[in-house]
Amino acid sequence: MQKIKKLIEQEARKIAAGEVVERSANIVKELVENSIDSGATNIFIWINEAGKKLIRIVDNGSGMSNADARICFERHATSKITTIEDLNALSTFGFRGEALSSISSISKISMLTKLQDDQYGTSVELEDGQIIKEEQVSCPQGTDISVKDLFYNVPARLKFLKQDETEWRQIVNLYQALCLSYKTIHFKLFNEDKLVYNCPPTDDLKNRLVQLWDHNFAQNTITFSDSNQVGQISGLISNHHFFRYNRGQIFFFVNGRWIKNNGLSKSLLKGYLNVLPQDRFPAAFIFLTIDPAHIDVNIHPRKEDVQFLNAKKIEKLIKDSTKKTLENHLSNQIIKNDEVIAVKLAAQTTFDFEQIPFLDPLESYASDPLDEAQDFSQFNPISQTKTNYQFTSNSSQIRQGYEEQADSYDGLMGQQIQQQNEFPQHNLDVQDKLDKKDYELIGQFNKTYILLEKSEGIFIIDQHAAHERILYELFAKRFYDVATTRLIFPQVINLTEENLNLLVPYLELLHNNGIDCKQVSKEQLIIESTPVYLKDISLEDLIKQFASWIEEYQVLDKQVLFRAVNEKLHAQMACKAAVKAGDKLTHEQIYKLLEDLNKTENRFACPHGRPTGWLMSTHDIEKKFKRRF
């Protein structure tokens, strides 16, 4: 009995469509690239229900003849190449000839197209990849193609599409890339028949950034260009004090083609090493020009990546150019500041010495306000106020009341911390060192580290990391019982309309963590109450970071997303509320911190994986002083 059978053409095309069409944005990409290849100067895009109901692309390109309009939906039909040797010099957007064929097999398509010199255009309609209607019509030059009811005949594929917000953001991301790559083309993007983006032609990349984002965004970017033996690089990167909360504004283009390449992204971030805060990312719009013979543009089914012949040299070019650009920009700023100061000093022709107060050198050292006991509650939740003290104490009761709940959220982040932080054995016994109060407090070093004298040596505790772990465990265990305070003056948070729409379905998650938010406009929400630990802290960074986590994890199952975002939110809240490096602590506050750390589980590392304490053994100290060999 024969087991192997040949699929019929229609079923084979539906299966092949999976390589090209994974989501709505893939269709937009294929159709817009065809419009660009046709020489269009106006490309307008209409989206309904995130592309599931309608994707319509209208251009003023060269259009097609009646014969081309019929054959373009056949497999391997292309105007790009005739032989395999043409691949080495390919300058258009691919050659596969399967895009329209694949799209037509899993949707309903209608198309109007006309050549400039033709009297009439051609109208065709397709279902299941078959032309069901064809006629001559009057229409303008160019092509107007509509893709309707995506995956209507492949329900198994339809259910794998994400929520409309997720699919829409993918389309917006693609639209931004197309606008950046082709500045001389007029792009418009409509959503549910409303104009969302209008980007007229421009010859300046910064003007494009203004059209897509805003003036402040564009003003914080630096123009750069460089080259080496393998290619040229140019574009814009953000300066050293401007950052984003995710990688959403990092774009790479190779010979005009937008690509996603981890190696290039890593090389860019290496150029920003020690420049940006942890978990913050630059904005970058980088254009690479490379000999087409040295890249392969067809390694990816959807042409989203390329393969480089000299990948290491290109990555080095990106890293070195980024680093050099940032250094030059900072140097120029310092020079400008020096010039301004010099001008101001030159303008001061006389100095009134009687206006300068006399300082008694002995009196100035008589007392140091930092040595006096400060109100620790201004910056540290571990204070002596009644509300805060109740929240930070009685950890045994918290453990009993929330043990099962805490276990249920033992998710992604906790597992990563345990895997990433395997310290030497003599540093893992932090839990044992503080159980017995066999230490003598030496004091605080550099307003950052707590020094304890022990029989084994000197034990050093990072006050921020330790306090961060304490708060993280409390937030995790008291997930639904967070002590909150209502703000007298609500905090106003400004977001983009897209980010706010993304956040709104998850505001309950913030509420469960003690942060009550309410949307007040299309681009604003207000925070009305916060956990008592965060009452004096601006939460704008936290909310924007929260939005970036939602965007990143939307591809996951809802329960996994919930756990992952909660873990990150607890860690970030703990980080913001914890004492910082540079905060001066009294001895009473230090002892309270040590007591709480002693009661805390997983106290060997902070939620981000940094050690909370480190033992410098007497043996090691004696070796340094040559007392022991």
For each residue, the residues with C-beta under 8 A, 3 or more apart:
1:
2: 5
3:
4:
5: 2
6:
7: 11 12 15
8: 11 12
9: 12 13
10: 13 14 105 128 129 130
11: 7 8 14 15
12: 7 8 9 15 16
13: 9 10 16 17 75 101 102 105 129
14: 10 11 17 18 105 106 153 154
15: 7 11 12 18
16: 12 13 19 20 75 98 101 102 105
17: 13 14 20 21 102 103 105 106 154
18: 14 15 21 22 157
19: 16 98 102 301 302
20: 16 17 26 30 96 98 99 102 103 301 302
21: 17 18 26 27 102 103 106 150
22: 18 26 302
23: 26 51 161 162 167 170
24: 27 28 47 50 51 52 55 150 161 167 170 171
25: 28 29 51 167 170 171 173 174
26: 20 21 22 23 29 30 302
27: 21 24 30 31 51 55 103 107 147 150
28: 24 25 31 32 45 47 51 55 57 171 174 175
29: 25 26 32 33 174 302
30: 20 26 27 33 34 99 100 103
31: 27 28 34 35 55 57 103 145 147
32: 28 29 35 36 43 45 57 178
33: 29 30 36 37 93 94
34: 30 31 37 38 93 99 100 143
35: 31 32 38 40 43 57 59 61 143
36: 32 33 40 43 93 178 182 185
37: 33 34 61 80 92 93
38: 34 35 59 61 62 63 142 143
39: 61 62
40: 35 36 43 59 60 61 142 185
41: 60 184 185 186 201
42: 58 59 60 185 186
43: 32 35 36 40 57 58 59 178 185 186 187 188
44: 57 58 59 187 188 190
45: 28 32 55 56 57 175 187 188 189 190
46: 54 55 56 57 58 190 193
47: 24 28 50 51 54 55 56 168 171 189 190 191 192
48: 51 52 53 54 191 192 193
49: 52 53 54 164 192
50: 24 47 164 165 166 167 168 171
51: 23 24 25 27 28 47 48 54 55 147 150 167 168 171
52: 24 48 49 149 150 151 158 161 164 167
53: 48 49 148 149 150
54: 46 47 48 49 51 146 147 148
55: 24 27 28 31 45 46 47 51 146 147 150
56: 45 46 47 144 145 146 147
57: 28 31 32 35 43 44 45 46 143 144 145
58: 42 43 44 46 142 143 144
59: 35 38 40 42 43 44 142 143 144
60: 40 41 42 140 141 142
61: 35 37 38 39 40 142 143
62: 38 39 115 116 141 142
63: 38 113 114 115 116 118 121 141 142 143
64: 68 69 72 113 115 122 143
65: 68 69 115 118 122
66: 69 70 122 136
67: 70 71
68: 64 65 71 72
69: 64 65 66 72 111 113 122 124
70: 66 67 73 124 131 134
71: 67 68 74 77
72: 64 68 69 77 100
73: 70 77 100 101 104 109 126 129 131
74: 71 77 101
75: 13 16 97 98 101
76: 96 97 98 101
77: 71 72 73 74 97 100 101
78: 81 95 96 97
79:
80: 37 86 90 92 94 95 97
81: 78 84 86 87 90 95
82: 86
83: 86
84: 81 87
85: 88
86: 80 81 82 83 89 90 95
87: 81 84 90 95 298
88: 85 292 293
89: 86 292 293
90: 80 81 86 87 94 95 292 297
91: 255 292
92: 37 80 95
93: 33 34 36 37 257 303
94: 33 80 90 99 297 298 303
95: 78 80 81 86 87 90 92 298
96: 20 76 78 99 298
97: 75 76 77 78 80 101
98: 16 19 20 75 76 101 102
99: 20 30 34 94 96 102 103
100: 30 34 72 73 77 103 104
101: 13 16 73 74 75 76 77 97 98 104 105 129
102: 13 16 17 19 20 21 98 99 105 106
103: 17 20 21 27 30 31 99 100 106 107 109 147
104: 73 100 101 107 109 126 128 129
105: 10 13 14 16 17 101 102 128 129
106: 14 17 21 102 103 150 151 152 153 154 157
107: 27 103 104 147 148 149 150 151 152
108: 125 126 127 147 148 149 152
109: 73 103 104 124 125 126 127 145 146 147 148
110: 123 124 125 126 145 146 148
111: 69 122 123 124 125 143 144 145 146
112: 121 122 123 137 139 143 144 145
113: 63 64 69 121 122 139 142 143 144 145
114: 63 118 120 121 122 139 140 141 142
115: 62 63 64 65 118 121 141
116: 62 63 141
117:
118: 63 65 114 115 121
119:
120: 114 136 137 138
121: 63 112 113 114 115 118 136 137 138 139
122: 64 65 66 69 111 112 113 114 134 135 136 137
123: 110 111 112 133 134 135 136 137 139
124: 69 70 109 110 111 131 133 134
125: 108 109 110 111 131 132 133 134
126: 73 104 108 109 110 129 130 131 132
127: 108 109 130 132
128: 10 104 105 153
129: 10 13 73 101 104 105 126
130: 10 126 127
131: 70 73 124 125 126 134
132: 125 126 127
133: 123 124 125
134: 70 122 123 124 125 131
135: 122 123
136: 66 120 121 122 123
137: 112 120 121 122 123
138: 120 121
139: 112 113 114 121 123 144
140: 60 114
141: 60 62 63 114 115 116
142: 38 40 58 59 60 61 62 63 113 114
143: 34 35 38 57 58 59 61 63 64 111 112 113
144: 56 57 58 59 111 112 113 139
145: 31 56 57 109 110 111 112 113
146: 54 55 56 109 110 111
147: 27 31 51 54 55 56 103 107 108 109 150
148: 53 54 107 108 109 110
149: 52 53 107 108 152
150: 21 24 27 51 52 53 55 106 107 147 158 161
151: 52 106 107 154 155 157 158 161
152: 106 107 108 149 158
153: 14 106 128
154: 14 17 106 151 157 158
155: 151 158 159
156: 159 160
157: 18 106 151 154 160 161
158: 52 150 151 152 154 155 161
159: 155 156
160: 156 157
161: 23 24 52 150 151 157 158 167
162: 23 166 167 554 555
163: 166 167 554
164: 49 50 52 167 168
165: 50 168 169 501 502 505 554
166: 50 162 163 169 170 554 555
167: 23 24 25 50 51 52 161 162 163 164 170 171
168: 47 50 51 164 165 171 172 191
169: 165 166 172 173 498 502 551
170: 23 24 25 166 167 173 174
171: 24 25 28 47 50 51 167 168 174 175 189
172: 168 169 175 176 189 196 197 498
173: 25 169 170 176 177 248
174: 25 28 29 170 171 177 178 258
175: 28 45 171 172 178 179 187 189 197
176: 172 173 179 180 212 251
177: 173 174 180 181 251 253 258
178: 32 36 43 174 175 181 182 185 187 258
179: 175 176 182 183 185 187 197 199 208 211 212
180: 176 177 183 205 208 212 251 253 258 285
181: 177 178 253 256 257 258
182: 36 178 179 185 187 256
183: 179 180 201 202 203 204 205 207 208
184: 41 201 202 203
185: 36 40 41 42 43 178 179 182 201
186: 41 42 43 199 200 201
187: 43 44 45 175 178 179 182 197 199
188: 43 44 45 195 197 198 199
189: 45 47 171 172 175 195 196 197
190: 44 45 46 47 193 194 195 196
191: 47 48 168 194 196
192: 47 48 49
193: 46 48 190
194: 190 191
195: 188 189 190 198
196: 172 189 190 191
197: 172 175 179 187 188 189 211 212
198: 188 195 211
199: 179 186 187 188 202 208 211 212
200: 186 211
201: 41 183 184 185 186
202: 183 184 199 207 208 211
203: 183 184 207
204: 183 207 208
205: 180 183 208 209 223 235 236 285
206: 209 210 218 221 223 236
207: 183 202 203 204 210 211 218
208: 179 180 183 199 202 204 205 211 212
209: 205 206 212 213 217 218 221 236 285
210: 206 207 213 214 215 217 218
211: 179 197 198 199 200 202 207 208
212: 176 179 180 197 199 208 209
213: 209 210 217 218 249
214: 210 217 218
215: 210 218 219
216: 219 220
217: 209 210 213 214 220 221 283
218: 206 207 209 210 213 214 215 221
219: 215 216
220: 216 217 238 239 241 242 283
221: 206 209 217 218 236 237 238 239 242 283 285
222: 236 237 238 239 325 326 329
223: 205 206 235 236
224: 233 234 235 236 237 321 322 325
225: 232 233 234 235
226: 232 233 234 317 320 321 324
227: 231 232 233 317
228: 231 313 316 317
229: 313
230: 290 294 310 313 314 317
231: 227 228 288 289 290 291 294 314 317
232: 225 226 227 288 289
233: 224 225 226 227 286 287 288 289 317 318 321
234: 224 225 226 286 287 289
235: 205 223 224 225 284 285 286 287
236: 205 206 209 221 222 223 224 283 284 285
237: 221 222 224 268 282 283 284 285 286 322 325 326
238: 220 221 222 242 243 244 249 282 283 284
239: 220 221 222 242 326 329
240: 275 276 326 329 330
241: 220
242: 220 221 238 239 282 283
243: 238 276 277 280 281 282
244: 238 247 248 249 280 281 282 283 548
245: 279 280 281 541 544 545 547 548
246: 281 548 551 552
247: 244 250 265 281
248: 173 244 548 551
249: 213 238 244 281 282 283 284
250: 247 265 268 281 282 283 284
251: 176 177 180 258 284 285 286
252: 258 259 260 261 264 265 286 288
253: 177 180 181 256 257 258 259 285 286 287 288
254: 257 259 288 290 295 297 306
255: 91 288 289 290 292 295
256: 181 182 253 287
257: 93 181 253 254 297 303 306
258: 174 177 178 180 181 251 252 253
259: 252 253 254 264 304 305 306
260: 252 304 305
261: 252 264 265 305 306
262: 265 266
263: 266 267 311 315
264: 252 259 261 267 268 286 314 315 318
265: 247 250 252 261 262 268 269
266: 262 263 269 270 315
267: 263 264 270 271 314 315 316 318 319 322
268: 237 250 264 265 271 272 282 284 286 318 319 322
269: 265 266 272 273 281 282
270: 266 267 273 319 322
271: 267 268 318 319 320 321 322 323 326
272: 268 269 275 276 282 322 326
273: 269 270
274:
275: 240 272 326
276: 240 243 272 280 281 282
277: 243 280
278: 608
279: 245 545
280: 243 244 245 276 277
281: 243 244 245 246 247 249 250 269 276
282: 237 238 242 243 244 249 250 268 269 272 276
283: 217 220 221 236 237 238 242 244 249 250
284: 235 236 237 238 249 250 251 268 322
285: 180 205 209 221 235 236 237 251 253
286: 233 234 235 237 251 252 253 264 268 318
287: 233 234 235 253 256
288: 231 232 233 252 253 254 255 314
289: 231 232 233 234 255
290: 230 231 254 255 294 295 308 314
291: 231 294 295
292: 88 89 90 91 255 295 297
293: 88 89
294: 230 231 290 291 308 309 310
295: 254 255 290 291 292 306 307 308 309
296: 299 306 307
297: 90 94 254 257 292 303 306
298: 87 94 95 96 303
299: 296 305 306 307
300: 303 304 305 306
301: 19 20
302: 19 20 22 26 29
303: 93 94 257 297 298 300
304: 259 260 300
305: 259 260 261 299 300
306: 254 257 259 261 295 296 297 299 300
307: 295 296 299 311
308: 290 294 295 311 314
309: 294 295
310: 230 294 313 314
311: 263 307 308 314 315
312: 315 316
313: 228 229 230 310 316 317
314: 230 231 264 267 288 290 308 310 311 317 318
315: 263 264 266 267 311 312 318 319
316: 228 267 312 313 319 320
317: 226 227 228 230 231 233 313 314 320 321
318: 233 264 267 268 271 286 314 315 321 322
319: 267 268 270 271 315 316 322 323
320: 226 271 316 317 323 324
321: 224 226 233 271 317 318 324 325
322: 224 237 267 268 270 271 272 284 318 319 325 326
323: 271 319 320 326 327
324: 226 320 321 327 328
325: 222 224 237 321 322 328 329
326: 222 237 239 240 271 272 275 322 323 329 330
327: 323 324 330 331
328: 324 325 331 332
329: 222 239 240 325 326 332 333
330: 240 326 327 333 334
331: 327 328 334 335
332: 328 329 335 336
333: 329 330 336 337
334: 330 331 337 338
335: 331 332 338 339
336: 332 333 339 340
337: 333 334 340 341
338: 334 335 341 342
339: 335 336 342 343
340: 336 337 343 344
341: 337 338 344 345
342: 338 339 345 346
343: 339 340 346 347
344: 340 341 347 348
345: 341 342 348
346: 342 343
347: 343 344
348: 344 345 351
349:
350:
351: 348
352: 355 356
353: 356
354:
355: 352
356: 352 353
357:
358:
359: 363 364
360: 363 364
361: 364 365
362: 365 366
363: 359 360 366
364: 359 360 361
365: 361 362 368
366: 362 363
367: 371 372
368: 365 371 372
369: 372
370: 374 584
371: 367 368
372: 367 368 369
373: 586 588
374: 370 378 584 586
375: 378 383
376: 379 380 382 383 384 585 586 589
377: 380 381 383 384 385 388
378: 374 375 536
379: 376 536 579 580 583
380: 376 377 383 467 578 579 583 585 589
381: 377 388 391 392 471 532 533 577 578
382: 376 388 392 467 470 579 589 592 593 596
383: 375 376 377 380 388 389
384: 376 377 389 588
385: 377 388 389
386: 389 390
387: 390 391 483 485 532
388: 377 381 382 383 385 391 392 532 533
389: 383 384 385 386 392 393
390: 386 387 393 394 483
391: 381 387 388 474 478 483 532 533
392: 381 382 388 389 470 474 596
393: 389 390 596
394: 390 397 398
395: 398 399 474 596 599 600
396: 399 400 599
397: 394 400 401
398: 394 395 401 402 474 477 478
399: 395 396 402 403 477
400: 396 397 403
401: 397 398 481
402: 398 399 405 406 477 478 479 481
403: 399 400 406 407 477
404: 407 408
405: 402 408 409 477 479 480
406: 402 403 409 410 476 477 479
407: 403 404 410
408: 404 405
409: 405 406 476 479 563 566 567
410: 406 407 414 415
411: 414 415 560 563 564 566 567
412: 415 416 560 563 564 567
413: 416 417 564 567 568 571 607
414: 410 411 417 418 567 602
415: 410 411 412 418 419
416: 412 413 419 420 609
417: 413 414 420 421 602 605 607 608 609
418: 414 415 421
419: 415 416 422
420: 416 417 609
421: 417 418 604 605 609 611
422: 419
423: 427 428 604 605 611
424: 427 428
425: 428 429
426: 429 615 617
427: 423 424 430 604 611 613 614 615
428: 423 424 425 604
429: 425 426 432 433 615
430: 427 433 434 603 604 611 612 613
431: 434 435 603 604
432: 429 435
433: 429 430 439 454 456 459 613 615
434: 430 431 437 439 594 597 598 603
435: 431 432 598
436:
437: 434
438: 454 455
439: 433 434 452 453 454 459
440: 452 453 454
441: 450 451 452 453 587 590 591
442: 451 452 453 458
443: 450 451 587
444: 447 448 449 450 451 463 584 585 590
445: 448 449 450 451 460
446: 449 581
447: 444 581 582 583 584
448: 444 445 462 463 464 581 582
449: 444 445 446 460 461 462 463
450: 441 443 444 445 460 461 463 466 585 590 593 594
451: 441 442 443 444 445 458 459 460
452: 439 440 441 442 458 459 460 461 594
453: 439 440 441 442 458 459
454: 433 438 439 440 457 458 459 615
455: 438
456: 433 459 615 617 618
457: 454 615 616 617 618 619 620 621
458: 442 451 452 453 454 615 616 621
459: 433 439 451 452 453 454 456 613 614 615 616
460: 445 449 450 451 452 613 614 615 616
461: 449 450 452 466 594 597 612 613
462: 448 449 465 466 606 610 611 612 613
463: 444 448 449 450 466 467 579 581 583 585 590 593
464: 448 467 468 578 579 580 581 606
465: 462 468 469 605 606 610 611 612
466: 450 461 462 463 469 470 593 597 603 606 612 613
467: 380 382 463 464 470 471 578 579 593
468: 464 465 471 472 571 574 575 578 606 607 608
469: 465 466 472 473 574 597 600 602 603 605 606 607 612
470: 382 392 466 467 473 474 574 578 593 596 597 600 603
471: 381 467 468 474 475 533 573 574 577 578
472: 468 469 475 476 570 571 574 606 607
473: 469 470 476 477 600 601 602
474: 391 392 395 398 470 471 477 478
475: 471 472 478 479 482 513 531 570 573 574
476: 406 409 472 473 479 570
477: 398 399 402 403 405 406 473 474
478: 391 398 402 474 475 481 482
479: 402 405 406 409 475 476 482 512 513 566
480: 405 512
481: 401 402 478
482: 475 478 479 513 514 531
483: 387 390 391 514 531 532
484: 514 516 529 530 531 532
485: 387 529 530 531 532 535
486: 528 529
487: 490 491 527 528 529 530 535
488:
489:
490: 487 526 527 528
491: 487 526 527 538 539 540
492: 520 524 525 526
493: 517 524 525 526 527 539 540 543 544
494: 523 524 540
495: 499 500 503 523 524 525 543 544 547
496: 499 500 523
497: 500 501 522 523
498: 169 172 501 502
499: 495 496 502 503 544 547 551
500: 495 496 497 503 504 519 522 523 524 525
501: 165 497 498 504
502: 165 169 498 499 505 547 550 551
503: 495 499 500 506 507 517 525 543 546 547 550
504: 500 501 507 519
505: 165 502
506: 503 509 510 546 550 565
507: 503 504 510 511 517 518 519 525
508: 511 512
509: 506 512 513 562 565 566 569
510: 506 507 513 515 516 517 543 546 569
511: 507 508 514 515 516 517
512: 479 480 508 509
513: 475 479 482 509 510 531 566 569 570 573
514: 482 483 484 511 529 530 531 534
515: 510 511 527 529 530 531 534 539
516: 484 510 511 527 528 529 530
517: 493 503 507 510 511 525 526 527 528 543
518: 507 525 526 528
519: 500 504 507 524 525
520: 492 524 525 526
521: 524
522: 497 500
523: 494 495 496 497 500
524: 492 493 494 495 500 519 520 521
525: 492 493 495 500 503 507 517 518 519 520 543
526: 490 491 492 493 517 518 520
527: 487 490 491 493 515 516 517 530 539 543
528: 486 487 490 516 517 518
529: 484 485 486 487 514 515 516
530: 484 485 487 514 515 516 527 534 535 537 539
531: 475 482 483 484 485 513 514 515 534 535 573 577
532: 381 387 388 391 483 484 485 535
533: 381 388 391 471 573 577
534: 514 515 530 531 537 539 573 576 577
535: 485 487 530 531 532
536: 378 379
537: 530 534 576 577
538: 491 541
539: 491 493 515 527 530 534 542 543 576
540: 491 493 494 543 544
541: 245 538 544 545 576
542: 539 545 546 569 572 573 576
543: 493 495 503 510 517 525 527 539 540 546 547
544: 245 493 495 499 540 541 547 548
545: 245 279 541 542 548 549 568 572
546: 503 506 510 542 543 549 550 565 569 572
547: 245 495 499 502 503 543 544 550 551
548: 244 245 246 248 544 545 551 552
549: 545 546 552 553 564 565 568 569
550: 502 503 506 546 547 553 554 561 565
551: 169 246 248 499 502 547 548 554
552: 246 548 549
553: 549 550 556 560 561 564 565
554: 162 163 165 166 550 551 561
555: 162 166
556: 553 560 561 564
557: 560 561
558: 561 562
559: 562 563
560: 411 412 553 556 557 563 564
561: 550 553 554 556 557 558 564 565
562: 509 558 559 565 566
563: 409 411 412 559 560 566 567
564: 411 412 413 549 553 556 560 561 567 568
565: 506 509 546 549 550 553 561 562 568 569
566: 409 411 479 509 513 562 563 569 570
567: 409 411 412 413 414 563 564 570 571
568: 413 545 549 564 565 571 572
569: 509 510 513 542 546 549 565 566 572 573
570: 472 475 476 513 566 567 573 574 607
571: 413 468 472 567 568 574 575 607 608
572: 542 545 546 568 569 575 576
573: 471 475 513 531 533 534 542 569 570 576 577
574: 468 469 470 471 472 475 570 571 577 578 607
575: 468 571 572 578 607 608
576: 534 537 539 541 542 572 573
577: 381 471 531 533 534 537 573 574
578: 380 381 464 467 468 470 471 574 575
579: 379 380 382 463 464 467 583 585 593
580: 379 464 583
581: 446 447 448 463 464
582: 447 448
583: 379 380 447 463 579 580
584: 370 374 444 447
585: 376 380 444 450 463 579 589 590 593
586: 373 374 376 589 590
587: 441 443 590 591
588: 373 384 591 592
589: 376 380 382 585 586 592 593
590: 441 444 450 463 585 586 587 593 594
591: 441 587 588 594 595
592: 382 588 589 595 596
593: 382 450 463 466 467 470 579 585 589 590 596 597
594: 434 450 452 461 590 591 597 598
595: 591 592 598 599
596: 382 392 393 395 470 592 593 599 600
597: 434 461 466 469 470 593 594 600 603 612
598: 434 435 594 595 603
599: 395 396 595 596
600: 395 469 470 473 596 597 603
601: 473
602: 414 417 469 473 605
603: 430 431 434 466 469 470 597 598 600 612
604: 421 423 427 428 430 431 611 612 613
605: 417 421 423 465 469 602 609 610 611 612
606: 462 464 465 466 468 469 472 609 610 611 612
607: 413 417 468 469 472 570 571 574 575
608: 278 417 468 571 575
609: 416 417 420 421 605 606
610: 462 465 605 606
611: 421 423 427 430 462 465 604 605 606 614
612: 430 461 462 465 466 469 597 603 604 605 606
613: 427 430 433 459 460 461 462 466 604
614: 427 459 460 611
615: 426 427 429 433 454 456 457 458 459 460
616: 457 458 459 460 620 621
617: 426 456 457 620 621
618: 456 457 621 622
619: 457 622 623 628
620: 457 616 617 623 624
621: 457 458 616 617 618 624 625
622: 618 619 625 627 628
623: 619 620 626 627 628 629
624: 620 621
625: 621 622
626: 623 629
627: 622 623
628: 619 622 623
629: 623 626
